[in-house]
């Protein structure tokens, strides 16, 4: 575990394994802890970097609102601190938005990209049902554990929750092991999502891109991934049946295999 600076922002990150650099970028409120189903697999073959976005976990919470470019520049700051010129990048949900923004502003830094359960921004975004956003946004008066509990049905398919209580419990333990996200951090990250829009810029991407979605995702409906596939030249799209939003946890084995195969075929030297 380590810290680095991007201006006045302090960023927490971890480095695991050895090999070609692979950066995992977390979604809203997530952080290094989010990748507990990926680290054991990927650190055997890659130099894996995981971190807490500004406004969450052990990174600092500067005054907001944030932009997606702010969050992408944080990734570059970590790469620069580690003297990494180029890396493969995996981003899920808001992390996929950060990855797209990174690829748009600094394409030379991204060797290959995986986008999980995400969208390209407000101009072509297919929003979730209003009641889903209402539940996600309503944290007032709730403890950190209560916030996690009310979000689990949004993040995971019901059948997975019922069949995998141990994984859900591990997810909860990991989320509670770091400082809870402040209301200011939550609002500032939400502002970055609301202001994000790279849809018209995706046609310029020449980096290899794999898009993964769950067909039961209610938070970022799978049609968003189909739009990304249409907009990004030579991209690949994989849709998992009966899988919800947290695709990297709910379908971890399939997710890890697809990501590794993609990077092996398209990116690794």
N, C-alpha and C positions, 0 to 999 in steps of 0.2 A: 504494500500500500504506500501511496506517496501523494504529495500535493504539488501543484504548480499554479502559476498565475497567468491570467489573461487580463492585463490591466489591473483593475482593482478587484477582480473576481478570483477567488481561490477555488480550484477544482481538485476534487478527490479522484484518484484513479488507482487501478491495480494492474499489474503485469504478471501474466502466467505463461509458463511453457517456453518453447523455443521454436524458431522457424520464421516463415514469412509473417509480417504483421497483419493481424486481423482485429479490427475494432468493432465492438458491439455498442450500439447506441440505443438507449432506453427511451421509453415513452413517458407520458405524463405522470409525474410523481415517482417514476422509477429511477433505477440507478444500477450500480455494479451488482447489487444483490439479485437483480432481476434475472440474471443469466445462470442461475444455479443448475439448470438442465443442459446448458451448453458447455460450461467450463470443463467438466471432466472429459468430455469428448474432444473438444477442439484444442485444448492445451497440450495434447499428445503430439500434435503435428504443426501447430502454429504458435507464434508469439501473440498471445491474446491480450488485448487491452480492453478493460471495462472501466466505467467511470460513472460518477453521479453528475447529471446535468445541473447547471446553475439553477438555484431555486428548489433543490431537492437533496435529501440525504445529507452527506457530509461536505458537500460543496457549499459555498456561501450563497446567500440570497440577497443580491444587490437590489436596489430599488427598480421596480419595473415601470411600464410593461416591457417585456422582452420581444425581440424579433427573432424569426427563425435564423436570420443571418448571425445574430449574436450567438446563438447556440451552435451554429456551424463553425464559427470562428473559435469557439471553445475547443472543438475537436482539433482544429489546426494547432492551437496552442499546446495541447497535449502531445500531438505529433512532433511539433518543433522541440518541445522539452525532451522528448525521447530520441530526437534526431532521426525521425522516420520521415523519409521523403514521400513515400507512397505506401498505401495500405489497402487491403480489401476491407469493405465496410458492410456491416449488417445492421439494419435499423428496423424496428417494429413500432407501429403506430406513430406517435410523434417522432420517435427515433427514425422512422422512414422518411419523415418530412425533413428532418435535420440532414439525413444522408443525401436526399435530393438537392437540398440547398447547397451542401458542401460540394457536390458534383457539378453544380451550376457555376459556383463562384471560384472553384479551384479544381477543375477536372483533372489536372496533372497529378493531384494528390490521391486520386481514387483509382485503384487498379481493377476493381470489380465491386459490384454493389448488389446486395440483396435487400429487397423492400418487402416487409411483411405487414399485411393488414393496415394499409395506409392509403393516403390520397395525395393528389398533386396541388390541392389548394382550393380556395373558395370559388373560383370561376367555374370549375367543373366538378366540384365535390358533390357527392350524393350523401346527404346528411342522414343520421340515424333518426328513428322515430322520436318525437318530442319528449315522450315519457322517459326514454333512455337518458337523454341529456339532462332531464330534470333530476333524475336520481343521481347521476354522476356529479352534478354541480352542487347538490344540496348536502353540504358538510356541516352546516351550522349546528353547534351544540353536541356534536358527536365526538367520541374519543377516537384515537387512531385505530383501535381494534374495531370499533363500530363502523368506521369509514371503510375499512377493508372488507368487512362482512357484507355491507350493503352493495359494494362494487363487484363482489365475486360473481353474482348472476349476470352481470354485464360483461365480464371478461371471459367467462367460461361457459361452455355448453352444459346444460343441466345434467345430462347423462354422464358427463365426465366428472362433475362434482360428486355425484352419487356413487360412482364406481371407483373413485380415487381419493378417498378422504386423507390418506397419508400425504399425497402430493399437495393437496390444498392446505393441509396443516403446515407443511414445510414452506409453502409460499407465504403463508401468514407469518410464520416465525421469522423468515428472512425479512419481510417487509417491516416487521416490528423491531428488528435488530438495529435499525438506523434511526436517526432523529426524524420525527414526523414532519411532513411537509407543512410549512406555515400557510395560512390563508393567503399571505402576500405572494409566496412562491407559486402556489396553485393558480392564483389569478394572473400572475405574470406569464406563466407557461401557457395558460389558456389564451391570453392575448396574442402570444406568438402563433398559436394554431389559427386563431381567427384572422390574423393578418397575412398568413402564408398563402402564396400563389406563385407557383413556377410552371403552371400548365403550358403556357405558351413558349417556355424555354426548353422543354424536354426533348424537342426534335433535334437539338444540338448535341445531345449526349451520344458519345461514341464508346463509352465504357460498357463492358459486358454487364447486363442487368438481369437478375432473376427476381420475379415477383411472385410472392406466395400469399395466399389468402385462405381463410376458412369460410366455407359456404354458409355456416350458421353464425357468422359475425354480425351482431346487431349494432355494435358501436361504430364500426367503419364497414358498411355493407360491401359485399364482394364486388359489386358493380364498379366500385372505385378502382379496384385492381385491374379490372378489364379496361377501364379508361387509361390507366397507366400503360398497360400493355400496348394499347393502340397508339399512344403518344410517343413512347420511347422506341426508337429504331432498334430492330434486332433483339428486342427483349424476349424473355421466356416467361410464361405464366404457368403456375401450378396452383390448383384449387383442391383443398382437402375437404372431403365429405364429412359432415357431422362434427365440425370443429368450429369453435368460437373465436373470439378476438385474440386471446393470449395463445396464439398458434405455437409459439416457441416453447410453451409449457405443455399445453394440451396434446400437441402432436410432436413432442420433442424428438422422438426417434426418427420419424419421417422428415421432420424439419432439418435436423442435423445432417442426415444422410443426403438430402437434396442440396443443401448448402455446400457441403463438402464436395460432392460430385460436381457441382457447378463450378466451384473455384478450381478444382483439380483439372477440369476439362478446358476452362476458358481463361484462367488467370495465373495459375501457379507456374513458376519457371522450373 
